[in-house]
């Protein structure tokens, strides 16, 4: 992809939402100190994503990326104190790591789920991705896609049913 094309896409499809994104971040996270940093990081991640795949809903993805960046920042700032294991010499600690087989199985399941979602009609796939993949609420999806919340619910139900049918074919 040419740099000029990328710049034009950014100027037309992303940058116009900066003030809305800033307002969203201020309202949703009033204690957030580095709003400019979050916005810049969001832009960088969105552009990186666009290099590897087509972005249907740049605004929705931009807001999701920004929200996830803030959540990551908050989770990193949490301080958790752990007692030293030396204080508990008689305790037996089991390692809670997934085995290689479990990891491979999980990857296969995720790949199969992605295939199921890819078979859905475009609108249904968009709704499913925003709800299940990014955690958007019905009203957020409706607003971003320009449809009613009722349509979001109907498309989500349709997507869940079709995905379950797809997966059931592979379960046997």
DSSP file (Angstrom, degrees, kcal/mol; ACC not computed):
  #  RESIDUE AA STRUCTURE BP1 BP2  ACC     N-H-->O    O-->H-N    N-H-->O    O-->H-N    TCO  KAPPA ALPHA  PHI   PSI    X-CA   Y-CA   Z-CA
    1    1 A X              0   0    0      0, 0.0     2,-0.1     0, 0.0    50,-0.0   0.000 360.0 360.0 360.0 132.9    0.0    0.0    0.0
    2    2 A X     >  -     0   0    0      1,-0.1     4,-2.2     4,-0.0     5,-0.2  -0.375 360.0-126.8 -73.8 150.6    1.4    3.4   -1.0
    3    3 A X  H  > S+     0   0    0      1,-0.2     4,-2.8     2,-0.2     5,-0.2   0.883 110.3  53.7 -64.7 -39.0    2.1    6.0    1.7
    4    4 A X  H  > S+     0   0    0      2,-0.2     4,-2.4     1,-0.2    -1,-0.2   0.901 109.5  48.5 -62.9 -40.6    0.0    8.6   -0.1
    5    5 A X  H  > S+     0   0    0      2,-0.2     4,-2.5     1,-0.2    -1,-0.2   0.911 112.1  48.9 -64.5 -42.6   -3.0    6.2   -0.2
    6    6 A X  H  X S+     0   0    0     -4,-2.2     4,-2.5     2,-0.2    -2,-0.2   0.910 111.6  49.7 -63.1 -43.2   -2.5    5.4    3.5
    7    7 A X  H  X S+     0   0    0     -4,-2.8     4,-2.6     2,-0.2    -2,-0.2   0.904 111.5  48.2 -63.2 -42.1   -2.3    9.2    4.3
    8    8 A X  H  X S+     0   0    0     -4,-2.4     4,-2.2     2,-0.2     5,-0.3   0.923 111.7  49.3 -65.5 -44.3   -5.5    9.9    2.3
    9    9 A X  H  X>S+     0   0    0     -4,-2.5     4,-3.3     1,-0.2     5,-0.5   0.929 112.7  48.3 -58.9 -46.1   -7.4    7.1    4.0
   10   10 A X  I  X>S+     0   0    0     -4,-2.5     5,-2.8     1,-0.2     4,-1.7   0.926 112.4  48.1 -60.8 -46.0   -6.2    8.3    7.4
   11   11 A X  I  <5S+     0   0    0     -4,-2.6     5,-0.3     3,-0.2    -1,-0.2   0.847 122.9  33.1 -64.8 -34.6   -7.2   11.9    6.7
   12   12 A X  I  <5S+     0   0    0     -4,-2.2    -2,-0.2    -5,-0.2    -1,-0.2   0.850 129.4  29.3 -90.4 -37.8  -10.6   10.9    5.4
   13   13 A X  I  <5S+     0   0    0     -4,-3.3    -3,-0.2    -5,-0.3    -2,-0.2   0.643 130.8  18.9-103.1 -17.4  -11.6    7.9    7.4
   14   14 A X  I ><<S+     0   0    0     -4,-1.7     3,-2.2    -5,-0.5    -3,-0.2   0.758 109.4  60.4-121.1 -54.6   -9.9    8.3   10.8
   15   15 A X  G > <S+     0   0    0     -5,-2.8     3,-2.1     1,-0.3     4,-0.3   0.798  93.4  67.4 -57.0 -34.2   -8.8   11.8   11.6
   16   16 A X  G 3  S+     0   0    0     -5,-0.3     3,-0.3    -6,-0.3     4,-0.3   0.728  98.1  56.6 -59.2 -17.5  -12.3   13.4   11.5
   17   17 A X  G <> S+     0   0    0     -3,-2.2     4,-2.9     1,-0.2    -1,-0.3   0.382  75.6 100.1 -93.9   4.4  -13.1   11.3   14.6
   18   18 A X  H <> S+     0   0    0     -3,-2.1     4,-2.8     1,-0.2     5,-0.2   0.916  83.1  46.7 -59.5 -44.9  -10.3   12.7   16.8
   19   19 A X  H  > S+     0   0    0     -4,-0.3     4,-2.3    -3,-0.3    -1,-0.2   0.894 114.1  48.5 -66.4 -37.4  -12.5   15.2   18.6
   20   20 A X  H  > S+     0   0    0     -4,-0.3     4,-2.7     2,-0.2    -1,-0.2   0.902 112.4  49.1 -65.9 -40.5  -15.2   12.5   19.2
   21   21 A X  H  X S+     0   0    0     -4,-2.9     4,-2.7     2,-0.2    -2,-0.2   0.918 110.5  50.3 -64.3 -43.5  -12.5   10.1   20.4
   22   22 A X  H  X S+     0   0    0     -4,-2.8     4,-2.4    -5,-0.2    -2,-0.2   0.931 112.6  46.6 -60.2 -46.3  -11.1   12.7   22.8
   23   23 A X  H  X S+     0   0    0     -4,-2.3     4,-2.7     2,-0.2     5,-0.2   0.912 111.6  52.1 -62.3 -42.9  -14.6   13.4   24.2
   24   24 A X  H  X S+     0   0    0     -4,-2.7     4,-3.0     1,-0.2     5,-0.3   0.930 111.2  46.3 -58.5 -47.3  -15.3    9.7   24.5
   25   25 A X  H  X S+     0   0    0     -4,-2.7     4,-2.3     1,-0.2     7,-0.2   0.898 113.0  49.3 -65.1 -40.7  -12.0    9.1   26.5
   26   26 A X  H  < S+     0   0    0     -4,-2.4    -1,-0.2    -5,-0.2    -2,-0.2   0.920 117.5  40.9 -64.1 -43.4  -12.6   12.2   28.7
   27   27 A X  H  < S+     0   0    0     -4,-2.7     3,-0.4    -5,-0.2    -2,-0.2   0.902 121.2  40.1 -72.8 -41.8  -16.2   11.0   29.5
   28   28 A X  H  < S+     0   0    0     -4,-3.0     2,-0.3     1,-0.3    -2,-0.2   0.827 129.7  27.8 -78.6 -32.0  -15.5    7.3   29.9
   29   29 A X    ><  +     0   0    0     -4,-2.3     3,-2.0    -5,-0.3    -1,-0.3  -0.658  66.3 171.9-130.8  75.3  -12.2    7.7   31.8
   30   30 A X  T 3  S+     0   0    0     -3,-0.4    -1,-0.1    -2,-0.3    -2,-0.1   0.758  78.6  53.7 -60.6 -25.9  -12.3   11.0   33.7
   31   31 A X  T 3  S+     0   0    0      2,-0.0    -1,-0.3     0, 0.0     2,-0.2   0.413  77.3 126.0 -88.1   2.9   -9.0   10.2   35.5
   32   32 A X    <   -     0   0    0     -3,-2.0     3,-0.3    -7,-0.2    -3,-0.1  -0.447  35.9-176.6 -68.5 126.8   -7.0    9.5   32.3
   33   33 A X  S    S+     0   0    0     -2,-0.2     2,-0.7     1,-0.2     3,-0.3   0.832  71.1  50.0 -93.6 -36.4   -3.9   11.7   32.2
   34   34 A X     >  +     0   0    0      1,-0.2     4,-2.1     2,-0.1    -1,-0.2  -0.463  57.7 148.1-107.8  59.9   -2.3   10.9   28.9
   35   35 A X  H  > S+     0   0    0     -2,-0.7     4,-2.6    -3,-0.3    -1,-0.2   0.906  74.7  52.5 -61.7 -42.8   -5.2   11.3   26.4
   36   36 A X  H  > S+     0   0    0     -3,-0.3     4,-2.5     1,-0.2    -1,-0.2   0.894 109.4  49.9 -61.1 -39.2   -2.9   12.5   23.6
   37   37 A X  H  > S+     0   0    0      2,-0.2     4,-2.6     1,-0.2    -1,-0.2   0.904 110.5  49.8 -65.2 -40.9   -0.7    9.4   24.1
   38   38 A X  H  X S+     0   0    0     -4,-2.1     4,-2.4     2,-0.2    -2,-0.2   0.919 111.7  48.6 -63.9 -43.3   -3.7    7.1   24.0
   39   39 A X  H  X S+     0   0    0     -4,-2.6     4,-2.4     2,-0.2    -2,-0.2   0.935 113.1  46.8 -63.3 -46.1   -4.9    8.8   20.8
   40   40 A X  H  X S+     0   0    0     -4,-2.5     4,-2.4     1,-0.2    -2,-0.2   0.912 113.1  48.4 -63.6 -42.1   -1.5    8.5   19.1
   41   41 A X  H  X S+     0   0    0     -4,-2.6     4,-2.5     2,-0.2    -1,-0.2   0.884 110.3  53.1 -64.5 -37.6   -1.1    4.9   20.1
   42   42 A X  H  X S+     0   0    0     -4,-2.4     4,-2.4    -5,-0.2    -2,-0.2   0.920 109.0  48.8 -62.7 -44.2   -4.6    4.2   18.8
   43   43 A X  H  X S+     0   0    0     -4,-2.4     4,-2.7     2,-0.2     5,-0.2   0.935 111.2  50.3 -59.1 -46.9   -3.7    5.7   15.5
   44   44 A X  H  X S+     0   0    0     -4,-2.4     4,-2.2     1,-0.2    -2,-0.2   0.922 112.7  45.3 -60.6 -45.2   -0.5    3.7   15.3
   45   45 A X  H  X S+     0   0    0     -4,-2.5     4,-2.3     2,-0.2    -1,-0.2   0.877 112.4  51.6 -68.0 -36.7   -2.3    0.4   16.0
   46   46 A X  H  X S+     0   0    0     -4,-2.4     4,-2.3     2,-0.2    -2,-0.2   0.925 111.3  47.0 -65.2 -44.0   -5.1    1.1   13.6
   47   47 A X  H  X S+     0   0    0     -4,-2.7     4,-1.1     2,-0.2    -2,-0.2   0.890 111.7  51.1 -65.0 -38.5   -2.7    1.9   10.8
   48   48 A X  H  X S+     0   0    0     -4,-2.2     4,-0.7    -5,-0.2     3,-0.4   0.904 110.0  50.1 -64.5 -40.5   -0.7   -1.3   11.6
   49   49 A X  H >X S+     0   0    0     -4,-2.3     4,-1.8     1,-0.2     3,-1.2   0.906 105.9  56.3 -62.8 -41.5   -3.9   -3.3   11.5
   50   50 A X  H 3< S+     0   0    0     -4,-2.3    -1,-0.2     1,-0.3    -2,-0.2   0.771  98.6  61.8 -64.4 -25.3   -4.8   -1.8    8.1
   51   51 A X  H 3< S+     0   0    0     -4,-1.1    -1,-0.3    -3,-0.4    -2,-0.2   0.781 112.8  35.8 -69.8 -25.1   -1.5   -3.0    6.7
   52   52 A X  H << S+     0   0    0     -3,-1.2     2,-0.3    -4,-0.7    -2,-0.2   0.662 127.7   7.7-104.0 -19.4   -2.5   -6.6    7.4
   53   53 A X  S  < S-     0   0    0     -4,-1.8    -1,-0.2     2,-0.0     2,-0.2  -0.988  81.0 -87.0-157.2 163.3   -6.3   -6.6    6.7
   54   54 A X        -     0   0    0     -2,-0.3     2,-0.7    -3,-0.1    -3,-0.1  -0.518  35.1-143.8 -73.5 138.0   -9.1   -4.5    5.4
   55   55 A X        +     0   0    0     -2,-0.2     3,-0.4     1,-0.2    -1,-0.0  -0.907  19.4 178.7-108.3 108.8  -10.8   -2.2    7.9
   56   56 A X  S    S+     0   0    0     -2,-0.7     2,-0.5     1,-0.3    -1,-0.2   0.894  80.3  29.5 -73.7 -41.8  -14.6   -2.0    7.3
   57   57 A X     >  +     0   0    0      1,-0.2     4,-2.4     2,-0.1    -1,-0.3  -0.734  65.5 172.5-123.3  80.0  -15.4    0.2   10.3
   58   58 A X  H  > S+     0   0    0     -2,-0.5     4,-2.7    -3,-0.4     5,-0.2   0.868  80.1  51.8 -60.4 -37.5  -12.4    2.4   11.1
   59   59 A X  H  > S+     0   0    0      2,-0.2     4,-2.5     1,-0.2     5,-0.2   0.951 111.6  45.9 -63.9 -48.7  -14.3    4.5   13.6
   60   60 A X  H  > S+     0   0    0      1,-0.2     4,-2.1     2,-0.2    -2,-0.2   0.912 115.5  46.5 -61.1 -43.5  -15.5    1.5   15.6
   61   61 A X  H  X S+     0   0    0     -4,-2.4     4,-2.8     2,-0.2    -1,-0.2   0.901 110.5  53.2 -67.1 -40.2  -12.0   -0.1   15.5
   62   62 A X  H  X S+     0   0    0     -4,-2.7     4,-2.4    -5,-0.2    -2,-0.2   0.933 111.5  45.2 -59.1 -47.7  -10.4    3.2   16.5
   63   63 A X  H  X S+     0   0    0     -4,-2.5     4,-2.5     2,-0.2    -1,-0.2   0.881 113.6  50.2 -66.1 -38.2  -12.6    3.6   19.6
   64   64 A X  H  X S+     0   0    0     -4,-2.1     4,-2.5    -5,-0.2    -2,-0.2   0.923 110.6  49.1 -65.4 -44.4  -12.2   -0.1   20.5
   65   65 A X  H  X S+     0   0    0     -4,-2.8     4,-2.3     2,-0.2    -2,-0.2   0.931 112.1  48.8 -60.3 -46.0   -8.4    0.1   20.3
   66   66 A X  H  X S+     0   0    0     -4,-2.4     4,-2.2     1,-0.2    -2,-0.2   0.925 111.2  49.7 -61.8 -44.9   -8.4    3.3   22.4
   67   67 A X  H  X S+     0   0    0     -4,-2.5     4,-2.5     1,-0.2    -1,-0.2   0.920 111.6  48.8 -60.3 -43.7  -10.6    1.7   25.0
   68   68 A X  H  X S+     0   0    0     -4,-2.5     4,-2.5     2,-0.2    -1,-0.2   0.860 108.0  54.3 -66.6 -35.4   -8.3   -1.4   25.2
   69   69 A X  H  X S+     0   0    0     -4,-2.3     4,-2.4     2,-0.2    -1,-0.2   0.930 110.2  47.0 -62.2 -44.9   -5.2    0.8   25.5
   70   70 A X  H  X S+     0   0    0     -4,-2.2     4,-2.7     2,-0.2    -2,-0.2   0.925 111.3  50.9 -63.8 -43.9   -6.7    2.5   28.5
   71   71 A X  H  X S+     0   0    0     -4,-2.5     4,-2.5     1,-0.2    -1,-0.2   0.913 110.3  50.3 -59.7 -41.7   -7.8   -0.8   30.0
   72   72 A X  H  X S+     0   0    0     -4,-2.5     4,-2.0     2,-0.2    -1,-0.2   0.912 110.2  50.1 -62.2 -42.0   -4.2   -2.1   29.6
   73   73 A X  H  X S+     0   0    0     -4,-2.4     4,-1.5     1,-0.2    -2,-0.2   0.927 111.9  47.7 -62.0 -44.6   -2.8    1.0   31.2
   74   74 A X  H  X S+     0   0    0     -4,-2.7     4,-0.9     1,-0.2    -2,-0.2   0.901 111.2  50.2 -64.5 -40.4   -5.2    0.7   34.2
   75   75 A X  H  < S+     0   0    0     -4,-2.5     3,-0.3     1,-0.2    -1,-0.2   0.851 109.4  51.6 -69.3 -31.9   -4.4   -3.0   34.6
   76   76 A X  H  < S+     0   0    0     -4,-2.0    -1,-0.2     1,-0.2    -2,-0.2   0.810 106.4  55.3 -71.0 -29.1   -0.6   -2.3   34.5
   77   77 A X  H  < S+     0   0    0     -4,-1.5    -1,-0.2    -5,-0.2    -2,-0.2   0.692  82.7 104.6 -78.5 -18.3   -1.0    0.4   37.2
   78   78 A X     <  -     0   0    0     -4,-0.9     2,-0.6    -3,-0.3    -3,-0.0  -0.419  64.0-147.5 -63.6 133.9   -2.7   -2.0   39.6
   79   79 A X        -     0   0    0     -2,-0.1     2,-0.5     2,-0.0    -2,-0.1  -0.921  15.5-173.8-107.7 123.1   -0.3   -3.0   42.3
   80   80 A X        -     0   0    0     -2,-0.6     2,-0.5     2,-0.0    -2,-0.0  -0.967  13.0-147.4-118.6 127.0   -0.8   -6.5   43.7
   81   81 A X        -     0   0    0     -2,-0.5     2,-0.4     0, 0.0    -2,-0.0  -0.808  12.4-163.8 -96.0 131.2    1.2   -7.7   46.6
   82   82 A X        -     0   0    0     -2,-0.5     2,-0.3     0, 0.0     3,-0.0  -0.921  18.2-127.0-111.8 136.8    2.1  -11.4   46.7
   83   83 A X        -     0   0    0     -2,-0.4     2,-0.1     1,-0.1     5,-0.1  -0.596  39.3 -99.5 -76.6 143.8    3.3  -13.1   49.8
   84   84 A X    >   -     0   0    0     -2,-0.3     3,-1.6     1,-0.2     4,-0.2  -0.370  19.1-134.1 -64.2 139.0    6.5  -14.9   49.3
   85   85 A X  G >  S+     0   0    0      1,-0.3     3,-1.6     2,-0.2     6,-0.2   0.730 102.9  73.4 -65.6 -19.7    6.1  -18.7   48.7
   86   86 A X  G 3  S+     0   0    0      1,-0.3     3,-0.5     2,-0.1    -1,-0.3   0.753  85.8  64.5 -65.7 -21.6    8.9  -19.1   51.2
   87   87 A X  G <  S+     0   0    0     -3,-1.6     2,-0.3     1,-0.3    -1,-0.3   0.673 103.5  48.9 -73.1 -14.9    6.4  -18.2   53.9
   88   88 A X    X   +     0   0    0     -3,-1.6     3,-1.3    -4,-0.2    -1,-0.3  -0.592  64.6 160.8-123.1  68.8    4.5  -21.4   53.1
   89   89 A X  T 3  S+     0   0    0     -3,-0.5    -1,-0.1    -2,-0.3    -2,-0.1   0.787  74.6  50.1 -65.6 -27.2    7.1  -24.1   53.0
   90   90 A X  T 3  S+     0   0    0     -3,-0.1    -1,-0.3     2,-0.1     2,-0.2   0.547  86.7 105.4 -88.9  -5.8    4.6  -27.0   53.4
   91   91 A X    <   -     0   0    0     -3,-1.3     2,-0.6    -6,-0.2    -3,-0.1  -0.510  64.7-139.9 -78.6 141.0    2.3  -25.8   50.6
   92   92 A X        -     0   0    0     -2,-0.2     2,-0.6     2,-0.0    -2,-0.1  -0.882  15.1-157.9-100.3 125.9    2.4  -27.7   47.4
   93   93 A X        -     0   0    0     -2,-0.6     2,-0.4     2,-0.0    -2,-0.0  -0.898   1.9-155.9-107.4 122.4    2.1  -25.5   44.4
   94   94 A X        -     0   0    0     -2,-0.6     2,-0.4     2,-0.0    -2,-0.0  -0.785  24.9-114.9 -95.4 140.1    0.9  -27.0   41.1
   95   95 A X        -     0   0    0     -2,-0.4     2,-0.7     1,-0.1    -1,-0.0  -0.604  21.3-155.4 -75.6 126.2    2.0  -25.3   37.9
   96   96 A X        +     0   0    0     -2,-0.4     2,-0.4     2,-0.0    -1,-0.1  -0.438  44.9 130.5-103.4  58.3   -1.1  -23.9   36.2
   97   97 A X        -     0   0    0     -2,-0.7     2,-0.2     1,-0.0    -2,-0.0  -0.854  59.5-113.4-110.8 147.1    0.2  -23.9   32.6
   98   98 A X        -     0   0    0     -2,-0.4     2,-0.1     1,-0.1    -2,-0.0  -0.515  33.2-119.7 -74.9 144.1   -1.6  -25.3   29.6
   99   99 A X     >  -     0   0    0     -2,-0.2     4,-2.2     1,-0.1     5,-0.2  -0.315  26.9-105.4 -75.8 166.8    0.0  -28.3   28.0
  100  100 A X  H  > S+     0   0    0      1,-0.2     4,-2.6     2,-0.2     5,-0.2   0.902 122.7  53.3 -59.5 -41.6    1.2  -28.2   24.4
  101  101 A X  H  > S+     0   0    0      1,-0.2     4,-2.4     2,-0.2    -1,-0.2   0.896 108.6  49.3 -61.9 -40.7   -1.8  -30.4   23.4
  102  102 A X  H  > S+     0   0    0      2,-0.2     4,-2.5     1,-0.2    -1,-0.2   0.897 111.3  49.4 -66.1 -39.5   -4.2  -27.9   25.1
  103  103 A X  H  X S+     0   0    0     -4,-2.2     4,-2.4     2,-0.2    -2,-0.2   0.927 112.5  46.7 -65.3 -45.1   -2.7  -25.0   23.4
  104  104 A X  H  X S+     0   0    0     -4,-2.6     4,-2.3     2,-0.2    -2,-0.2   0.909 112.9  50.3 -63.1 -42.2   -2.8  -26.6   20.0
  105  105 A X  H  X S+     0   0    0     -4,-2.4     4,-2.3    -5,-0.2    -2,-0.2   0.915 110.3  49.5 -62.4 -43.8   -6.4  -27.7   20.6
  106  106 A X  H  X S+     0   0    0     -4,-2.5     4,-2.5     2,-0.2    -2,-0.2   0.906 109.8  51.2 -62.9 -42.1   -7.4  -24.1   21.6
  107  107 A X  H  X S+     0   0    0     -4,-2.4     4,-2.5     1,-0.2    -1,-0.2   0.906 110.0  50.2 -61.4 -41.4   -5.7  -22.7   18.5
  108  108 A X  H  X S+     0   0    0     -4,-2.3     4,-2.4     2,-0.2    -2,-0.2   0.907 110.5  49.6 -62.6 -41.7   -7.7  -25.1   16.4
  109  109 A X  H  X S+     0   0    0     -4,-2.3     4,-2.5     2,-0.2    -2,-0.2   0.910 111.5  48.3 -64.1 -42.5  -10.9  -24.1   18.1
  110  110 A X  H  X S+     0   0    0     -4,-2.5     4,-2.5     2,-0.2    -2,-0.2   0.908 111.6  50.1 -64.7 -41.6  -10.2  -20.4   17.6
  111  111 A X  H  X S+     0   0    0     -4,-2.5     4,-2.2     2,-0.2    -2,-0.2   0.913 111.6  48.4 -62.3 -42.7   -9.4  -21.1   13.9
  112  112 A X  H  X S+     0   0    0     -4,-2.4     4,-2.2     2,-0.2    -2,-0.2   0.902 110.8  50.4 -64.7 -41.4  -12.7  -23.0   13.5
  113  113 A X  H  X S+     0   0    0     -4,-2.5     4,-2.4     2,-0.2    -2,-0.2   0.909 109.2  51.5 -63.2 -41.9  -14.6  -20.3   15.2
  114  114 A X  H  X S+     0   0    0     -4,-2.5     4,-2.1     1,-0.2    -2,-0.2   0.899 109.1  50.9 -61.5 -40.8  -13.0  -17.7   12.9
  115  115 A X  H  X S+     0   0    0     -4,-2.2     4,-1.0     2,-0.2    -1,-0.2   0.907 109.1  51.6 -62.2 -41.2  -14.0  -19.8    9.9
  116  116 A X  H >< S+     0   0    0     -4,-2.2     3,-0.7     1,-0.2     4,-0.4   0.928 110.9  46.6 -62.0 -45.4  -17.6  -20.0   11.2
  117  117 A X  H >< S+     0   0    0     -4,-2.4     3,-1.4     1,-0.2    -1,-0.2   0.863 106.3  59.4 -66.4 -35.6  -17.8  -16.2   11.6
  118  118 A X  H 3< S+     0   0    0     -4,-2.1    -1,-0.2     1,-0.3    -2,-0.2   0.753  98.9  59.3 -65.0 -23.5  -16.3  -15.6    8.1
  119  119 A X  T << S+     0   0    0     -4,-1.0    -1,-0.3    -3,-0.7    -2,-0.2   0.605  86.5 100.8 -80.3 -11.0  -19.2  -17.6    6.6
  120  120 A X  S <  S-     0   0    0     -3,-1.4    39,-0.0    -4,-0.4    -3,-0.0  -0.337  87.4 -92.4 -73.2 153.9  -21.8  -15.2    8.0
  121  121 A X     >  -     0   0    0      1,-0.1     4,-3.0     4,-0.1     5,-0.2  -0.267  46.2-102.2 -59.4 156.8  -23.4  -12.5    5.9
  122  122 A X  H  > S+     0   0    0      1,-0.2     4,-2.5     2,-0.2     5,-0.2   0.896 118.8  43.7 -53.1 -53.7  -21.6   -9.1    6.0
  123  123 A X  H  > S+     0   0    0      1,-0.2     4,-2.4     2,-0.2    -1,-0.2   0.910 116.1  48.3 -62.0 -43.3  -23.9   -7.3    8.5
  124  124 A X  H  > S+     0   0    0      1,-0.2     4,-2.7     2,-0.2    -1,-0.2   0.905 111.5  50.4 -62.5 -43.0  -24.2  -10.3   10.7
  125  125 A X  H  X S+     0   0    0     -4,-3.0     4,-2.5     2,-0.2    -2,-0.2   0.890 109.7  51.0 -63.3 -40.8  -20.4  -10.7   10.7
  126  126 A X  H  X S+     0   0    0     -4,-2.5     4,-2.6    -5,-0.2     5,-0.2   0.938 112.3  45.8 -62.0 -47.0  -19.9   -7.1   11.6
  127  127 A X  H  X S+     0   0    0     -4,-2.4     4,-2.4     1,-0.2     5,-0.3   0.932 114.1  48.3 -62.3 -46.8  -22.4   -7.3   14.5
  128  128 A X  H  X>S+     0   0    0     -4,-2.7     4,-2.9     1,-0.2     5,-0.8   0.913 112.8  48.5 -60.9 -43.3  -20.8  -10.6   15.8
  129  129 A X  I  X>S+     0   0    0     -4,-2.5     4,-1.3     1,-0.2     5,-1.2   0.927 113.3  45.7 -65.5 -45.4  -17.3   -9.2   15.6
  130  130 A X  I  <5S+     0   0    0     -4,-2.6     6,-2.7     3,-0.2     4,-0.3   0.882 121.8  37.9 -65.9 -37.3  -18.1   -5.9   17.4
  131  131 A X  I  X5S+     0   0    0     -4,-2.4     4,-0.8     4,-0.2    -2,-0.2   0.962 129.7  25.9 -78.5 -54.1  -20.1   -7.7   20.1
  132  132 A X  I  <5S+     0   0    0     -4,-2.9    -3,-0.2    -5,-0.3    -2,-0.2   0.850 129.8  38.6 -83.0 -35.2  -18.1  -10.9   20.7
  133  133 A X  I  <<S+     0   0    0     -4,-1.3    -3,-0.2    -5,-0.8    -1,-0.1   0.857 132.4  20.5 -84.9 -36.6  -14.6   -9.8   19.6
  134  134 A X  T  4<S-     0   0    0     -5,-1.2    -3,-0.2    -4,-0.3    -2,-0.2   0.500  96.1-122.8-115.0  -6.4  -14.5   -6.2   20.9
  135  135 A X     <  +     0   0    0     -4,-0.8    -4,-0.2    -6,-0.3    -3,-0.1   0.722  46.8 167.7  75.4  21.2  -17.2   -6.3   23.6
  136  136 A X        -     0   0    0     -6,-2.7    -1,-0.2     1,-0.1     2,-0.1  -0.353  34.1-120.3 -66.0 149.3  -19.3   -3.4   22.2
  137  137 A X     >  -     0   0    0      1,-0.1     4,-2.5    -2,-0.0     5,-0.2  -0.466  28.1-104.2 -82.8 162.8  -22.8   -3.0   23.8
  138  138 A X  H  > S+     0   0    0      1,-0.2     4,-2.8     2,-0.2     5,-0.2   0.909 121.8  49.6 -54.9 -45.8  -25.9   -3.2   21.6
  139  139 A X  H  > S+     0   0    0      1,-0.2     4,-2.3     2,-0.2    -1,-0.2   0.869 110.2  50.7 -65.3 -36.3  -26.4    0.6   21.5
  140  140 A X  H  > S+     0   0    0      2,-0.2     4,-2.7     1,-0.2    -1,-0.2   0.916 112.4  46.7 -65.9 -42.8  -22.8    1.2   20.6
  141  141 A X  H  X S+     0   0    0     -4,-2.5     4,-2.6     2,-0.2     5,-0.2   0.934 111.9  51.0 -63.8 -45.8  -23.0   -1.3   17.7
  142  142 A X  H  X>S+     0   0    0     -4,-2.8     5,-2.0    -5,-0.2     4,-1.2   0.923 113.4  45.0 -58.3 -45.7  -26.3    0.2   16.6
  143  143 A X  H  <5S+     0   0    0     -4,-2.3     3,-0.3     3,-0.2    -1,-0.2   0.934 114.5  47.5 -64.9 -46.4  -24.8    3.7   16.5
  144  144 A X  H  <5S+     0   0    0     -4,-2.7    -2,-0.2     1,-0.2    -1,-0.2   0.863 120.5  37.0 -65.0 -36.4  -21.6    2.7   14.8
  145  145 A X  H  <5S-     0   0    0     -4,-2.6    -1,-0.2    -5,-0.2    -2,-0.2   0.523 107.6-121.0 -95.0  -6.0  -23.4    0.6   12.1
  146  146 A X  T  <5S+     0   0    0     -4,-1.2     2,-0.3    -3,-0.3    -3,-0.2   0.875  72.6 116.8  69.9  37.5  -26.4    3.0   11.7
  147  147 A X      < -     0   0    0     -5,-2.0    -1,-0.3    -6,-0.2    -2,-0.1  -0.821  69.6 -90.9-128.9 170.0  -29.0    0.4   12.6
  148  148 A X     >  -     0   0    0     -2,-0.3     4,-1.9     1,-0.1     3,-0.2  -0.454  31.0-118.4 -79.9 154.6  -31.5   -0.1   15.4
  149  149 A X  H  > S+     0   0    0      1,-0.2     4,-2.3     2,-0.2     5,-0.2   0.842 117.1  58.2 -58.2 -32.6  -30.6   -1.9   18.6
  150  150 A X  H  > S+     0   0    0      2,-0.2     4,-2.5     1,-0.2    -1,-0.2   0.913 105.1  49.0 -63.4 -41.6  -33.4   -4.4   17.7
  151  151 A X  H  > S+     0   0    0      2,-0.2     4,-3.0     1,-0.2     5,-0.2   0.883 108.5  54.3 -64.4 -37.8  -31.6   -5.2   14.4
  152  152 A X  H  X S+     0   0    0     -4,-1.9     4,-2.5     2,-0.2    -2,-0.2   0.943 110.0  46.7 -59.5 -47.3  -28.4   -5.7   16.4
  153  153 A X  H  X S+     0   0    0     -4,-2.3     4,-2.5     1,-0.2    -2,-0.2   0.911 113.7  48.2 -61.8 -42.8  -30.1   -8.2   18.6
  154  154 A X  H  X S+     0   0    0     -4,-2.5     4,-2.5     2,-0.2    -1,-0.2   0.922 113.4  46.6 -65.2 -43.8  -31.7  -10.0   15.6
  155  155 A X  H  X S+     0   0    0     -4,-3.0     4,-2.7     2,-0.2    -1,-0.2   0.872 112.2  51.3 -66.5 -36.4  -28.4  -10.1   13.7
  156  156 A X  H  X S+     0   0    0     -4,-2.5     4,-2.7    -5,-0.2    -2,-0.2   0.923 110.9  47.5 -66.3 -43.6  -26.6  -11.3   16.8
  157  157 A X  H  X S+     0   0    0     -4,-2.5     4,-2.4     2,-0.2    -2,-0.2   0.920 113.4  48.4 -62.4 -43.6  -29.1  -14.1   17.4
  158  158 A X  H  X S+     0   0    0     -4,-2.5     4,-2.6     1,-0.2     5,-0.2   0.920 112.8  48.5 -61.3 -44.6  -28.9  -15.1   13.7
  159  159 A X  H  X S+     0   0    0     -4,-2.7     4,-2.5     2,-0.2    -2,-0.2   0.902 111.6  48.8 -63.9 -42.4  -25.1  -15.1   13.9
  160  160 A X  H  X S+     0   0    0     -4,-2.7     4,-2.5     2,-0.2    -1,-0.2   0.917 112.8  48.3 -64.0 -43.3  -25.0  -17.2   17.1
  161  161 A X  H  X S+     0   0    0     -4,-2.4     4,-2.3     2,-0.2    -2,-0.2   0.939 114.6  44.3 -63.3 -47.5  -27.4  -19.7   15.6
  162  162 A X  H  X S+     0   0    0     -4,-2.6     4,-2.4     2,-0.2    -1,-0.2   0.874 113.6  51.0 -66.8 -37.0  -25.5  -20.0   12.3
  163  163 A X  H  X S+     0   0    0     -4,-2.5     4,-2.7    -5,-0.2    -1,-0.2   0.921 110.3  49.3 -65.5 -43.2  -22.1  -20.2   14.1
  164  164 A X  H  X S+     0   0    0     -4,-2.5     4,-2.2     2,-0.2    -2,-0.2   0.900 111.3  49.7 -62.5 -40.7  -23.5  -23.0   16.4
  165  165 A X  H  X S+     0   0    0     -4,-2.3     4,-1.4     2,-0.2    -2,-0.2   0.914 111.1  49.7 -63.8 -42.6  -24.8  -24.9   13.3
  166  166 A X  H  X S+     0   0    0     -4,-2.4     4,-0.7     1,-0.2     3,-0.3   0.936 113.6  45.1 -59.8 -48.5  -21.4  -24.5   11.6
  167  167 A X  H >X S+     0   0    0     -4,-2.7     4,-0.9     1,-0.2     3,-0.7   0.838 106.4  60.1 -67.2 -33.1  -19.5  -25.7   14.7
  168  168 A X  H 3X S+     0   0    0     -4,-2.2     4,-0.8     1,-0.2     3,-0.4   0.846  97.6  59.8 -64.7 -32.9  -22.0  -28.6   15.2
  169  169 A X  H 3< S+     0   0    0     -4,-1.4    -1,-0.2    -3,-0.3    -2,-0.2   0.811 110.3  42.2 -63.3 -28.8  -21.1  -29.9   11.7
  170  170 A X  H << S+     0   0    0     -4,-0.7    -1,-0.2    -3,-0.7    -2,-0.2   0.565 101.0  70.7 -94.2 -10.5  -17.5  -30.3   12.9
  171  171 A X  H  <        0   0    0     -4,-0.9    -2,-0.2    -3,-0.4    -1,-0.2   0.768 360.0 360.0 -77.9 -25.2  -18.3  -31.7   16.4
  172  172 A X     <        0   0    0     -4,-0.8    -1,-0.2    -3,-0.1    -2,-0.1   0.470 360.0 360.0 -83.2 360.0  -19.4  -35.1   15.0
